[in-house]
Amino acid sequence: MKRYWAFSICATTLLACFALANCGGDSNGAAPLDGASSAMSGIVVLNSNYSETSVSILDRDGNLVKDGCLYSGTGTPGLALALSGDVVLPTQVPMGGAVAIIDRDKNNNALTWLDPVTCTPLGQMSVGTGFYSNPHDVVTLSASKVYVTRNNANGAATPTPDDFDDGNDLLIVDPTQLKITGRIDLKPFAPEGVLPGADRALLVDGKVYVSLNAISSDFSTYATGRILIVDPVADQVVGAIDLPGAKNCGAMTYLPTDKKLLIACTGAYSDGPQQAVTSAVVAIDLGVSPAVVMTQVAAASVGGLPFTNTTVAALDSHTVFGVTLGSSSSLPPDRLWSLPLDGSLPAQVYESTESFALSAVLADPERRRVLVVDGTMVTPASLRFFDFAAGTFTAGKTVKTNPSRSLPPRALAFY
């Protein structure tokens, strides 16, 4: 059995942060996603040039509260690992509690919980269990239970009933003890001929929805996109929703009023010039049983460039946001689109100056506002605000999220 390591600066403080957080979600059963609630304190931003990372804290209006809240270039007392340059944030961050920073670097495979108010790391643990597990998301179910999506398989695994070495799963973790307590094997629920590639996950109405990249081990074959439905009480997969015509699906968000689950699919990289054919933003109606795919916004409707599967956001069912990937030459660059679900034509909201820059979008329905990171490497990088009123987008403020080191913003979330 492979052993994992864990370090807690103050287990009591970590427990308190989870106990105070909105772990159970709102009245619709989902923790706040793009929709900011009155319990929301501010915005956490990960800034990175892919070799170093700095965490910034902003208030809800985008004013910089703390630059360099946690920085990978200097050792933090008590932490076993400094942050790498390959970090992401959970799809759902519990309001009022600790923020989990997901370090996907092959040498780290770690979760670091951060108090965004004091900028104090509260605990850190590996979820690698002896191999490169590539964690992609964290779903907080309670103060003592989270799910971690592990995207990779362990090719050298010799699993036994009491270990967690296999990967391709939902790892079950008690964050108050920084301890792995179980796993849900997802391989039996992947489409035939591919591995699951568990990517993003979120809690909605008492069920956890997990998006699968659904790729073969040699990356030559992509299956139809699939969403798994998990019962977090029984820790069992209880259903699946296929996404016909869409492949390599990842980022999700949820509209509780309309009971719509939205998923971004970037298409099969192995298809080369035809990648965009299987790229789409898909809407699933969770208000019926069984849930059904209600519509898709195809990449063909936005110029034939694939959507990134790293982000999707929405103000409402009429105003969904997706990002198309630019070319390696940045001609064209990344573009942010407003995507109606009723078949109307999409509208371009913003165009960056580079490709691989618009990696995260966040929507604030209460204030009818959209935030997008513009993580350019050459021109000044910013967090950009767009206001939406009467059907018109107006460019608002831009914020330098890491003035001390000028690292580009890559990920953001309300906390």
N, C-alpha and C positions, 0 to 999 in steps of 0.2 A: 504494500500500500504506500503510495506517495504521500508525504506529509506536506502540509502547507504552513505558511507562517502568518502570524497576525501580531499587530502591535496596537495597543490602546493607550493613549496618553492619559485619559481619564474615563474609565468605563461608566462611572456615575454620570458624568456630564453627557456622554454619548447617549445613555439611556434616557436622560431628561430631554434631550433634543428630539429624540424619536417620540417620546411620550407626548410632547407638546405639539408635534407636527400633526397636520391633517392627513394622517395615514389612511384613514378610512374613506377619504374622498368627500365630495359634496353630496347634495341630496340625490344626484343621479348616479352615485356610486363610483364616480371617477374623480381622482384628484385633478385640480385645475391644470389644463393643458395650455393651449394658446390663450384661453380666456382668463384674464386676470380677475381675481376676486378681491373683496375688501380685506381679506386676510393677507394678501400679497404685500411683502415688505419692499421688494426691489428687484433688481436684475443682476444675475451673475453672468459674467462673460469670461470665456476662455480665449486667451490670445496666444497664438503660436505661429512660428515659422517652420514647424515640423521638426525642429531640433531642440527648442526650448519653449517653455510655457509659462505664462504669467496669468494669474486670476485677478479680475477686477470686479468691484462691486459698485453698482449704480443704484440710484433711487428709481422709483417708478417713472419719473419724468425724464430719466436719462442723464441726470447730473452725476458726475463721477464722485463717488464717496470714498473709495479706496483703490488706489493703483498699486499693484503688486501685493495683493492680499496673500497670495502664496506664489512663490517663484521657484522654478525648477533649477535655476543656476546656483542657488545657495542652499546649503543644507538646512533643513528645518529641525530644530532640536527634537529628538525623540522619534522622528520618522525613519523607518528603515530604508525607504527609497525616496529619492527626489522625483518629481514628476518628469515624465519624458516629454517629447514633442508631439506624441500621438494620443491625445486625450479628447474625450467627449463628455457630454452631460446626459443624464437620463431624460427620456421622453417626458416623464412626470416627476417633478420635484415637489415633495410635500411642502405645503405652505407652513412657514414658521419653524421649520426644523433644520436638521443638518443637510448639507448638499453632498451627494455622492459624486466624486470625480472618477471617471472610468478611464484607466490607463491601459490602452490596448497594446503598448509596446511589448515585443516578444520577450524581453528580459524582465518586464515588470508584471504584466497580467494582474493588475492590482486595482483595488478600490480604496480611495482615500476619502473619509468623511470630514467635511469642513464646516465649522460654525461661521456663517457669512457675516454675522454681526461683529464678532471679535477677531475674525480671521485666524482662529485657532484650529489646527488639525486635531480631530477628536479620536481618530483611529484609522488604521490602515491594515489591509490584509491581502494576501495573494489568493487568486481564484484559478491559478494555473495548475495546481496539484501535479506538478512534475512535467508539464508540457505547455506549449504555446496555445492557450485556450482562446485568446482573442475575445475578451468580453465586450459586448456591444451595448448592453442596456441594463438598467436596474429598476425593478418595480417594487415599491414599498407597499407591503400588504398590512403590516402592523408594526408596532414598536419592536417586535422581536422576530420579524420574518420579512425577508425580501427574496425576490427571484432575480437571478442574474442570467442573461442570455449569453451562452458561450458559442461563438460562431464556428470554432474549429473543432476538428476531431483529433484524437490522439492515435496516430498510426501505430504506435508501439504499445498500446494499452493491453494490459492483461487484467481486466477488471475482475474484482471479486465482490460479493454482495455488500461488503462494508467499506468500499472505497468509492472515489468519485473521479476516476482517472480517464473516463472514456470521452468526455466532451460531447459536442453536438447536443446540448441539453439546456434545461433550465436548472441552474444550481440553486439550492435552497440555503440561505444564509441567515443566521441570527446576528444582526449587526451589533446588538448590545453586548454580545459575548465574542464578536469577531470569529465566529465558528461556523463551518459548513455542517449542515444538519441533514442534507439529503440531495437528491437530484431527480429530475424527470427526463428520462431518455426520449428524445424527439425523433430519433432515426426511424422508428417504425411508422411515423406519420408523415415522412417526406414523400414526395412523388417518386414513382418508380425510376430507378437508374441514377438518382442524385442523392446528395446528402442534404440535410435540412438547411444548414447555414442560418441558424436562428439570428435574427438581426434586432429589430426593435420590438418593444412590448408595452402594453398599457392596460390599466385596470378600468373596466367599464361595467357598471351594474353587477358587481360581484364576480365577474369573469375576467380572465386575463387573455388578451388577444396578442398573438406572437406572429410577426411577419417572418417568412422564410425566404432567403435568397435562392434556395433550391438549385444548387450547382454541384456538378460532379467533382470528384476529388482532384481531377486534372484540369478543371476549369474549362473543359471543352464543350460541356453540355449544360444547358439551362432548361429547367422544366417550367411548366406553367406556374405562375405565382400562387402562393397558398398562405392563408392565415389560419393558424391553429387557435382553438378555443380551449382554455385550461380552467378547470375548477380548482381554485386555490385552497379550498377546504379539504378536498380529497387528494390534491396534488396529482391530478390526472387530466390528460387530454380528453375532452368530451365532444369535440367536433372539429370540422375543418371547412373553410370556405375557399374554393378555387377562384382564381381571377383570370378567366379565359382571355387569351390574346396578350396578356401582360406577363413579363418576366423580370427577375432580379428586383424584387419588391422589398421595400425597407421602411422608411419613415411613415409614421401614422399620426393622426390627430382625430379628435372626436368632437362632434357637435351635439351636445346633450339635448337641446331643444328639439332638434330634428331627428335625433337618434341615427345620425349618419357617421360611419367610420370612413375616414379618408386615408388612402395609401398611395405613396409615390413609388413608381416602378421605372427603373432606368433602362430596361431592355437588356438583351444578351450581348455582352461585349464580344463574344465569339462570333457574332453575326457580322462584325465589321461594319461596312457602310449601311447594312440593313438593321443596325441596332435599334434605330428609332421606331421601327415597325412594331416592336414589342414593348415600347415605352409609353406609359400613360399615368395619369392620376385617376384612381379608381374610387368610386363611392359605393359603400355597402349600406343597405338599410338594415339596421339592427332592431327596428321597431316591429318587424314581423318575424314569425318563427316557422321554418328556419330562416335565418338571415339570407338576403339575396343581394347580388351585385345589381345596382340600379342604373349606373351609368359609368362611362369612362370618357375622360378628356384625352384624346390621343395626341401623341407628339406631332402628328401631321398637321394639327390645327394651330400649332405655334411655330410653323416654318420647318418642321421635319427634324428639329434638333431634339435629342433625348432629354427628358427630365432627369435631374439628379434624384436619387433615392435617399439622400441624406436629410431632406427637409420637406415638409408640407405644412401649411397653416391655413386658417380660415377665420373670417369674421362672422360669416353665416353661410347658409347653403347657396347663396347667390354670389358669394365673394370668397373663393378659394384661391390659395396662392401656391404656385409651383415655380421652380427655377429650371431653365434649360441650360445645359452645359455648353460652353463655348468650345471652340477648337483649340488645339495645342498652340496655334499661332495667335490666339485671341482675336481672330477674325472669322466669325463673330466672337464676342466675349459672352460671359454669362448674362442672362436676362431674367428679370422677375416678371411673372405674368399673373394677372387676375383671371381666374378660370370659372366662368359660370357653369353650373351643372345642368342648365336647361337647354343646352344645345346652342346658345348664343356664342358669338365669336369671342375668343379670349382677347384681352387687352394688355399690351405691354405697359408695365408700371415703371420699370427702371432698367437701365443697361449699364453694367460695369465697364471699366476700361480693360479688364483682363478676364481670362478664364480661370475656373477653379477658385473664384473669389466669393461668390454668394452661397456660402455653405450652410447658412441657417437663417430662417425666417420665423418671427414670433408675432402673433396677432393679439391685440388687446381690444376685444369687442366692446367693452364698457366705454372705452374712449374712442372707439372707431379709428384705431391707429395700428399701423403695421411697422415692425422693426426688422431690418435686414442687415446682417453683417456684410461689409464690403471689404473682404480681406485681401486687398491687392498688395503686391510685393514691391511695386515700383512707385506708383503714385500713393499719396497719403491714404492710409487705411482708416475706415471709420465705421461706426454704427449709425445707420441712416434711419430716420423716422419719416413715415408717410402718413398723412392724415386723409381720411376718407369721409366725405360728406356729400350728400345729394348726388352720389354716383361719380364723384370726381376725386382723383388722387392728387394731393398737393404735397410737394416735398417740404418736409419740416426740418428740424434741426439735425445736424450731424455731430457726433461725439467721438473724440479721440479716446478710446478706451484704455490705452496703455501708453500714455505720453512719456513715461520714464524710459521705455525700451523700444517703443514703436513697433511692437509685435502686432501682426494683423489679427483682428478678431476672427474666431473660427466657430464658436458655439456659444449659445446664450439660452437662458431660461429665467422665468420668473421664480422667485423663492418667497 
